[in-house]
Amino acid sequence: MVKILRIVLKSLVAFLLLSPLWVLSYRWIDVPATPLMGIRKLQSKQKHTIQHRWVPLSQISKELQLAVICSEDQRFTEHQGFDTKAIEKAIAEHKAGKRLRGASTISQQTAKNVFLWPSRSWIRKGLESYFTFLIEKLWTKERILEIYLNSIEMGNGIYGAEAAAQFWYNKPASDLNQEEAAAIAAILPNPRKFLANPASEYTQKRKAWIFIQMRNYGTLVFDKQQ
């Protein structure tokens, strides 16, 4: 028993020492693949092709950057990884009898996509919080958004903005217009089910909501910081 405890303790210490270095390395190194990509490939009973091409944030349409921020995390530049207002609102709505909805920020989603696996458990959630804290401390907001937009699932086997733009609209991510950007942002809750083009009924309704949010938000988030 003592030997097992020593192994566990050493493993924990190693993790706490190495994980910040792992996170820090991605401040400059582009993420080559995510755990979800591997999991999807293993789960598929048919041939599963992964489409993923990394591009810098400067080559991703500002319309898409804004659409994603407006649809997923409008306080992205204000919080330190956790949106307490959204969490409190979700809890209040749940107590009032509504279905419990997620309140994950872009930072939390990035931590989950890049470092962890897609499941619901207290262990996974705890690790997600830990990695969220690290990326907020070790990366800039621009880098978080860049990694997020290059790593998230945007269709069946489609990962990142460049692959999504090519798949849905046959154009580079830099050329996406407002309507196309909103359509891609609209499918993020379930990108393997919903269609960006041709837009499903759900996508059309969510696009309309995203348009309103983009108009109300105003200038692009990083312009606000200057």
C-alpha positions as CSV (number, residue, x, y, z in Angstrom):
1,M,0.0,0.0,0.0
2,V,2.8,2.4,0.9
3,K,4.5,1.6,-2.4
4,I,1.4,2.4,-4.3
5,L,1.0,5.7,-2.5
6,R,4.6,6.7,-3.3
7,I,4.0,5.9,-7.0
8,V,0.8,8.0,-6.9
9,L,2.6,10.9,-5.1
10,K,5.5,10.8,-7.6
11,S,3.1,10.8,-10.5
12,L,1.2,13.8,-9.1
13,V,4.5,15.7,-8.5
14,A,5.7,14.9,-12.0
15,F,2.3,16.1,-13.5
16,L,2.4,19.3,-11.6
17,L,6.0,20.0,-12.7
18,L,5.6,19.0,-16.4
19,S,2.1,20.2,-17.2
20,P,2.9,23.9,-17.0
21,L,5.8,23.3,-19.4
22,W,3.5,21.4,-21.7
23,V,1.0,24.3,-21.7
24,L,3.8,26.9,-22.0
25,S,5.2,25.2,-25.1
26,Y,1.9,25.8,-27.0
27,R,2.4,29.5,-26.5
28,W,4.8,29.2,-29.5
29,I,4.2,25.7,-30.9
30,D,1.1,25.0,-32.9
31,V,-1.1,22.2,-31.6
32,P,-0.5,19.3,-34.1
33,A,-3.6,17.2,-33.0
34,T,-6.1,16.9,-30.2
35,P,-7.3,13.9,-28.1
36,L,-10.8,14.3,-29.7
37,M,-9.3,13.7,-33.2
38,G,-7.9,10.4,-32.1
39,I,-11.0,9.4,-30.2
40,R,-13.3,10.2,-33.2
41,K,-11.0,8.1,-35.4
42,L,-11.1,5.1,-33.0
43,Q,-14.9,5.4,-32.6
44,S,-15.6,5.4,-36.3
45,K,-16.7,2.1,-37.8
46,Q,-15.9,3.4,-41.3
47,K,-12.9,5.2,-42.7
48,H,-12.6,8.5,-40.9
49,T,-10.6,11.2,-42.6
50,I,-9.4,14.1,-40.5
51,Q,-9.2,17.5,-42.2
52,H,-7.1,19.9,-40.2
53,R,-4.8,22.7,-41.3
54,W,-3.3,25.3,-38.9
55,V,-3.4,29.0,-39.9
56,P,-2.4,32.0,-37.8
57,L,-5.1,34.2,-36.3
58,S,-4.3,36.9,-38.9
59,Q,-5.5,34.5,-41.6
60,I,-8.8,33.8,-40.0
61,S,-11.6,36.1,-40.9
62,K,-12.4,38.7,-38.2
63,E,-16.0,38.0,-39.0
64,L,-15.5,34.4,-37.8
65,Q,-13.5,35.5,-34.8
66,L,-16.4,37.9,-33.8
67,A,-19.1,35.4,-34.6
68,V,-17.5,32.7,-32.4
69,I,-17.0,35.1,-29.5
70,C,-20.6,36.3,-29.7
71,S,-22.0,32.8,-29.9
72,E,-19.8,31.1,-27.4
73,D,-18.3,33.6,-24.9
74,Q,-19.1,37.3,-25.1
75,R,-17.1,38.1,-21.9
76,F,-14.0,36.4,-23.3
77,T,-11.7,39.4,-22.9
78,E,-13.1,40.3,-19.5
79,H,-12.9,37.1,-17.5
80,Q,-9.8,35.1,-16.3
81,G,-11.0,31.9,-17.8
82,F,-14.3,31.4,-15.9
83,D,-17.5,33.5,-16.5
84,T,-18.9,33.7,-13.0
85,K,-21.9,35.7,-14.3
86,A,-22.9,33.0,-16.7
87,I,-22.4,30.3,-14.1
88,E,-24.6,32.1,-11.6
89,K,-27.3,32.6,-14.3
90,A,-27.2,28.9,-15.3
91,I,-27.6,27.9,-11.6
92,A,-30.4,30.3,-11.1
93,E,-32.3,29.1,-14.2
94,H,-31.8,25.4,-13.1
95,K,-33.2,26.2,-9.7
96,A,-36.2,27.8,-11.4
97,G,-36.9,24.5,-13.1
98,K,-35.1,25.0,-16.4
99,R,-32.7,22.5,-18.0
100,L,-29.2,23.0,-16.8
101,R,-27.2,24.6,-19.6
102,G,-23.5,24.8,-20.0
103,A,-21.5,28.0,-19.1
104,S,-18.1,27.0,-20.5
105,T,-15.9,29.8,-21.7
106,I,-13.7,29.7,-24.8
107,S,-10.8,29.2,-22.5
108,Q,-12.4,26.2,-20.8
109,Q,-13.3,24.7,-24.2
110,T,-9.8,25.2,-25.4
111,A,-8.4,23.5,-22.3
112,K,-10.7,20.6,-22.8
113,N,-10.1,20.2,-26.6
114,V,-6.3,20.5,-26.4
115,F,-5.4,18.6,-23.3
116,L,-8.3,16.4,-22.3
117,W,-11.0,14.0,-23.4
118,P,-14.8,14.6,-24.1
119,S,-16.6,13.2,-21.2
120,R,-18.6,14.3,-18.1
121,S,-16.9,13.6,-14.8
122,W,-15.7,15.5,-11.8
123,I,-12.1,14.4,-12.5
124,R,-12.3,15.7,-16.1
125,K,-13.9,18.9,-14.9
126,G,-11.2,19.4,-12.3
127,L,-8.5,19.0,-14.8
128,E,-10.3,21.3,-17.2
129,S,-10.3,24.0,-14.5
130,Y,-6.6,23.4,-13.8
131,F,-5.6,23.7,-17.5
132,T,-7.9,26.7,-18.0
133,F,-6.0,28.5,-15.1
134,L,-2.7,27.7,-16.8
135,I,-3.6,28.8,-20.3
136,E,-5.0,32.1,-18.9
137,K,-1.7,32.7,-17.1
138,L,0.7,31.5,-19.8
139,W,-1.0,32.5,-23.1
140,T,-2.4,35.7,-24.4
141,K,-6.1,36.0,-25.2
142,E,-5.2,36.2,-28.9
143,R,-3.3,32.9,-28.6
144,I,-6.2,31.3,-26.8
145,L,-8.5,32.3,-29.5
146,E,-6.0,31.2,-32.2
147,I,-5.6,27.7,-30.7
148,Y,-9.4,27.4,-30.2
149,L,-10.2,28.3,-33.7
150,N,-7.6,25.9,-35.1
151,S,-8.6,23.0,-32.9
152,I,-12.3,22.8,-32.4
153,E,-14.6,20.4,-34.3
154,M,-16.5,22.2,-37.0
155,G,-18.0,19.3,-38.9
156,N,-17.6,15.5,-39.1
157,G,-13.9,15.1,-39.3
158,I,-13.4,18.8,-39.8
159,Y,-11.2,20.6,-37.3
160,G,-10.3,24.3,-37.3
161,A,-11.4,27.3,-39.2
162,E,-9.3,26.7,-42.3
163,A,-10.6,23.2,-42.8
164,A,-14.2,24.3,-42.1
165,A,-14.0,27.2,-44.5
166,Q,-12.7,24.9,-47.3
167,F,-15.3,22.2,-46.5
168,W,-18.4,24.3,-46.1
169,Y,-17.7,27.1,-48.6
170,N,-14.6,26.1,-50.7
171,K,-12.6,29.2,-49.7
172,P,-9.9,30.0,-47.2
173,A,-10.8,31.1,-43.6
174,S,-9.5,34.6,-44.3
175,D,-12.3,35.1,-46.9
176,L,-15.3,34.1,-44.9
177,N,-18.0,36.8,-44.9
178,Q,-20.3,37.6,-42.0
179,E,-23.1,35.2,-43.1
180,E,-20.7,32.3,-43.6
181,A,-18.9,33.0,-40.3
182,A,-22.2,33.1,-38.4
183,A,-23.3,29.8,-40.0
184,I,-20.1,28.1,-38.9
185,A,-20.4,29.5,-35.4
186,A,-24.1,28.4,-35.3
187,I,-23.2,24.7,-35.7
188,L,-20.6,24.6,-32.9
189,P,-23.0,23.2,-30.2
190,N,-23.2,20.0,-32.3
191,P,-21.0,20.3,-35.5
192,R,-21.5,16.6,-36.5
193,K,-25.3,17.0,-36.5
194,F,-26.0,20.5,-37.8
195,L,-25.2,21.9,-41.3
196,A,-23.6,25.2,-42.0
197,N,-24.2,25.0,-45.8
198,P,-26.9,24.4,-46.8
199,A,-28.1,25.8,-43.5
200,S,-30.6,23.7,-41.6
201,E,-33.6,25.3,-39.9
202,Y,-31.8,25.3,-36.6
203,T,-28.7,26.9,-38.2
204,Q,-30.8,29.6,-39.7
205,K,-32.5,30.5,-36.4
206,R,-29.2,30.5,-34.5
207,K,-27.5,32.6,-37.3
208,A,-30.2,35.2,-36.9
209,W,-29.4,35.4,-33.1
210,I,-25.7,35.5,-33.8
211,F,-26.2,38.4,-36.2
212,I,-27.9,40.4,-33.5
213,Q,-25.2,39.7,-31.0
214,M,-22.5,40.7,-33.5
215,R,-24.3,44.0,-34.2
216,N,-24.7,44.7,-30.5
217,Y,-21.1,43.7,-29.6
218,G,-19.6,46.3,-32.0
219,T,-15.9,46.2,-32.8
220,L,-13.8,43.1,-32.7
221,V,-12.8,42.1,-29.2
222,F,-9.1,42.8,-29.6
223,D,-9.8,46.3,-31.0
224,K,-11.5,47.0,-27.7
225,Q,-8.3,46.2,-25.8
226,Q,-6.2,48.8,-27.6
